[in-house]
């Protein structure tokens, strides 16, 4: 017995109107669930781009700051050696 024939046998034993099946499958989400899903996607997207931004900018910022401090200390050391 193929699947289609089995479906018709089950459908004949349990008569459910086709209209009821269509209505039950038509509404997947209520409006508030849809808004919650959109809010979740927006928060997820904001978090993703914030993570990318922080991973790209913070090392550059910290590295630049360390380099500037190293240059200032080196210049101060050279100036001190010239005075002595």
Secondary structure, DSSP 8 states (H G I E B T S, - for coil): --HHHHHHHHHHHS---HHHHHHHHH--S-HHHHHHHHHHHHHHHHHHHHHHHHHHHHHHHHHHHHHHHHHHHHHHHHHHHHH-
